[in-house]
Amino acid sequence: MAADEPLVLGIETSCDETGVGIVHGTTLLADAIASSVDTHARFGGVVPEIASRAHLEAMVPTIERALKTAGISAKDLDGIAVTAGPGLAGALLVGVSAAKAYAYALGKPLYGVNHLASHICVDQLEHGKLPEPTMALLVSGGHSSLLLSADITSDVRPMGATIDDAAGEAFDKIARVLDLGFPGGPVIDRLAKEGDPKAIAFPRGLSGAKDPAYDFSFSGLKTAVARWIEAKRAAGEEVPVRDVAASFQEAVVDVLTRKAVRACKDEGVDHLMIGGGVAANSRLRALAQERCERAGIRLRVPRPGLCTDNGAMVAALGAEMVARNRAASDLELSADSSLPVTDPHVPGAHAHGHSHDHDHVHEVSKENLYS
């Protein structure tokens, strides 16, 4: 392996997907995923305890599948990266514990990385190195954020975020009101293609002149759509599901793209990257493309499979950490469910001048643990 191209395994367990990715520099070698979404579907949302249990069962087989796909042995790795936060505490703990165990057994450096920064970094696997700075719009079930990344390993600045429901959350809730099942994003996207986005004038949250320029709010929109549907049902009329889906979706992507393009112009950034689960939405991609072209901004969106939670994105950020000689994390690394995006990774205490007296009793037998 070329010395300047780190070989890194990434583990992602922030929600209901057990993702394990292996990356060589910016080349994706394996992206193995075990999802527990079907188990949660009957509850209409993710149940944290079920997610944690599913991660526990899927972890080792998924890691072994990724190593086999990549055609490498675990001892060839240059490092192990893992999502340290943000996410569901119990789910994160499973990934962090597994990463620590593998890093310790293999004698490899451990990198606890940020889930949101990973979503930005994954685009390198498809479109090459990220320009610096890059504006990133991250939209998922848990997040709607506008971030300015000057250096994906050390300098990510929040420009704006959702003050209530994330965009993906709104999709799930409206799908529930329309009895479309869970998760709501893909099915609303599909139905919206056959509906009229101008049929119903749903509100655009925080779009007034005095509103925060880059923050998002989808709670009012969600309530407005639910009330509109209820009124139709109460009057005994049929709900035009396709038109509701199209009009609701348009209200969401209109605000997202308008604010993202505005932030790029205000900051003088000519690149916009869109990531997160909702970036798989076809209308969001189309409208963003249209508005970016008009503004002279280059749009980068990874393919849908890399937008949803996956191990490849964690491995991509881990590889970048190794390439830029960032400090590894300690084996005392803990999961942080509210890790701020301003911390793209969690360096070890020794990186800050503290020293830990590690228990080195087992150093000798480490080789035998994983042959």
N, C-alpha and C positions, 0 to 999 in steps of 0.2 A: 504494500500500500504506500502511495506517495506520502511523504512526511507532512506535506502542507495540506493534505486532505484528511481530516480526522474521521474516523469510523466510530459512530456513536449510536447507541441504542436508546430510544426514548419511550417512557411509560406515561400514559395519560389515563387517569381515573377520576376526573373531577366531577363527573355526573354518572350517566348510565352506560357509557361506552368504555370497555376495557381496550385501550389502543396501545399497540406496541409497534414502533417504527424503527427502521435501521437506515441510517443515512451515511453516505461517504462524501464528505464535503457538502456539495449542494445536489448530489445525485441520490435519488430515492432507491434503495435496494429492496425494502420490504415494508409493507404497511398492513399489519394484521389487526383485525378488529373483532371483538366479541361484544355484541350488543344485548342489553337486557330490556330493550324498549318494549318488546312484546309482553314481558312479564308485568310492566308498569301500565300497559294500555288499558287493562280492565279497571285500573284505579283512576284513569283519566289524568295521570301525571306521574312524575317520578317519586317513588317512595324510597327515602334515603337508606333505610335498613336493608331493603331488598337489593338496592344497587350495590351496597358494600359487600353483601354476601355473594352476589354474582361476580364481583371483581375478584374476590377471594378464590372462587372456584375456577375462574377463567384465566387467572394470571399466568401460572406456569405453562399451561398448554399454549397460550397465545404467544408467550416469549419463545417457546420452542418452535412454534410454527414460523415466527418471523426469522429466527436464525436459519431455519431450514430453507425458507424462501430466498434469503439473502445469500445462501450458500457459504456461510461463514461459521466459525466456532466462536463461542462466547469469549474465549481468551484472546481473540484477534482485536477485540474492541479497544478503543482509546478512552472511552468514558461511558458513563450511564447517566442519562438525564431523566428527570421526572417532574411532573407538575406538582409544585409545592403549594399552589393556591392560585387564584381563588377557586372555590368550589364547595361541594358538600364535604364537611369535615371527615365523616366516617369513610366516605369513598376515597378521599385524598390519602387518608392514612394507609389504606391498603397498598396503594401505588408507592408511596414514600417508603413504607416498610420493605416492600419487595425490592425496590431500587437499592436501598441500603444493604440488604442481604446480598444481592448480586455484586454490588460494588465491593463489599467487604470480602466476600468469598473469592472474587477474581483479582483483588488488589488493584482496582481501577478507580480513578477519580469520579466523584459523585457531583452532579449539578442539579440543584433544586431550582427549577425555572418557573416563570410566571405564565399562567394559562393564556392571558390576553396577548402578551408579547409573542408567545408561540404561534398564535393565530396570524400574527403579522408576518413572522419569519417563514412560515410554511410556503409563502409565495416564491421564495428563492428556489424551491424544488422544481417549480414550473417555469418561472420567467427569469431565472438567474439572479445575481446579486441585487439586493434592494438598493435603490438610490438613496442617498442621505442628503437632506431629510426626506422622509416619506410621510404623507398624511394617510392615516388608516381609519376607515369606518368599520367598526366591528359590531355586527348585529347577530344576536343569538337568543336562545331562550332565557338566558340570565343577564345578558349585557346588550346595551346599545351605547357605544362610546365612540367619540372622535378623538383620536390620539395622534400626536406629532412625534415621530420617531427620528431623532438625529443620529442615534446609534442604538441598534436593537438590543445590544448587550448591556448598555449602561444608561441610556438617556431616552426615556419615553415619557412624554408630557401629556397629561389629560387636557384636552381642549373643551370637551363637553361630554355629558353623559345623560342617561335617562333619570328623571327625577321620581319616576314611579315604575310602571310596568315596562319591561324590556319588550322590544318589537316581537320577538318570538313568543313571548308569554301572551301577548295580545292575540296573535294568530291562534294559539292553542285555545284561548278562552272563547273566541268567536266561533271556532270550529265546534266547540262544545255546545254553545248555544244553538248552533245549526245542526246538531247531532251528526257531525261528520267524523267523530272519533279522534284519537290521539296518535301521533303528533299532528297538529293542525296545518303546519306550513305547506307540506307537499300537496295536500288535498285542496286547500284554498287556491294555491297556485294553479292547479289543474282546472278547477271549476271556473276560475277567473278568466281563463282564456276564452271561454264561451259566453262571458257576461259583458255588460257595458260598464266601463269604469266611470262613465259620467252619469249613470242612471240615478244615483243618489248622492247628494252633496253632504258627505260626512265631514266633520271638523278636522282642521289641521292644527294639532297641538303646538303651543308656544311659537306661533308664526307671526305674532304681532310685532310692531316696531319697537315696543318697549320690553319684549320678552328676551330672555338670554339667547344670544345669537346661535350658540352651538349645543344647547341642551335640548333633550327630547322629552315628550310626555305622551303616553299612549293610553293613559287611564280614561281620560275624557272621551276619546274616540271609541274605546271599548264599550263604555257605558252608552254612548249615543247609538252605536250599532245594535247593542242588546235591546235598548228601548224601542228602536225602530222595528226590530223583529217582533218584539212582544206586542206592539201596537197592531201590527198586521195580523198576528195570531188572534188577538183579542177581538178584532173586527171580523174574524172568521175568514179572512182572505189568505190566499196562498202566498207564502214567502218566496220571492224570486231569488232562490239561493245563488244562482250564477251571477246575477247583478249585484247582490249584496257582497259576495266574495270579491268581485272585481272592483267595486267602489271602495270597499274597506282596504283592500290591498293597495289601491292607488293612493289613498290618503296616507298610508304608512310610507310607501316608497317615495312619494312626492316630497315629504318632509325630510326623510333621510338623505336623499340625493341633493336636495336644494341646500341643506345646511353643510353637507360635506364639500360641495363645490365652492360655497361661500368661504369656508375655512381655508381652502387651498388658495383662493384669490387673496384673502386677507393676509395670509402668511407668506405669499409669494412662492408657494410650493407647486411644482408642475406635475407631480405624480400623486394619484390617489389609489390606494389599495383597499379593496373591500374583502373582509373575511368574516368568519363566524357562520353558524348554521343557516341563518337567513340569507346569506350571500348566495346560497344555492337557488334563491328565488329568481325565476326567469324575468319577471317584470322589473325587479330591482336592477338586474344586470343591464337590461335593455335601456331603461331610463337613465341610469348612470352613464352608460356609453354615450347616449345622445347628448346629455348635458355636459359631459367632459369634453366631447369633441367640439361643442360650441364654445367652450371656455378655453380650448387649447391645452387641456390637461390630459396626461396619459393615464388611462385606467388599467389597473392590474387586478384581475380577479382569478384566484386559483380555481381549478375545476371543482365541481360540486363535492366530490368525494374528499377533497382536502379542506373544504370549508367547514364541514361538521367536525366534531371533536375526533381527533385521531392521534396515534403515537408518532406519526411522521413529523408533525409540527413541533413536537417536543424534542425529537431527535435533531431537527433542523436547527433549533435554537441552541441545543447542547453543542452541536458541531461548531456553531459560530462562537460559542464561549471558549471552546478548546482552541479554535483557530486564532482567536484574539488574546489568548493567554489570560483569560479571566480566572479569578481565584475559584477553586473548587469549594463545594459545601462540606461541612463537617459531617461525620456520621451521627452527630446529635441533631441533624436537620429535622425540623418538625413541620407538619402540615399547617398551613395558615389559611383558613377558609376565607379570610378577607384581605389577603395579600394585595397591597396596592400596586397598580400598574407601574408606578414610579420605581418599583423594585423589579426589574426584568429577571433578576435571579437573586438567590440567597447565598452570598459568599460565606465561607466558614469564619468562625470567630478569629482564627489566626490571621485572616486577611486584614483585620482591623487592629493588629498588634497584640491581641490577647494570645495566650498560649494555653492549650489544653494538655494535661498529662493523660494521653490516651493509655488504655490498658493494653500493653504490647505483649502480654503473655501468649496470645494466640498467633502472633505473627508467623512463627515457625510452621505451624500446621496449616496455614492459610492455603498453601499450594495444593494440599491434599483434598481440600474441601470441594474443589471443582476441577477435576482433571479431564 
